[in-house]
């Protein structure tokens, strides 16, 4: 079974047992149930939600939290003696799809 679901405004497609990277879920979260399932795909049939499939859930187990590679932001205005440099690292969570309930 394969599901397309939404986590914090981003869409993911995964099967049971897949390991995916999603936006940061929080420090105190170990298991999360996502009920915003848009598409459920079995071997023989496909359920498409309007916008979400009713009574469908995806259970995610958090493995760890990580941060992306640093992005350097450099701003300047020519001939104005204005230069600013700063960096940013986005947090994300690595999760495993424990179960897909339909």
Number of C-alpha atoms within 10 A of each C-alpha: 16 15 24 18 23 18 15 9 7 9 13 14 15 17 17 16 13 13 17 16 16 19 16 18 19 12 10 6 10 13 15 16 15 15 18 20 28 21 19 23 14 10 7 6 9 13 16 15 14 9 10 18 18 15 10 20 20 23 17 23 17 22 14 14 17 14 12 10 11 11 11 11 10 10 10 11 9 7 6 7 7 9 10 9 9 10 10 12 12 12 15 17 19 18 23 21 18 19 17 21 15 14
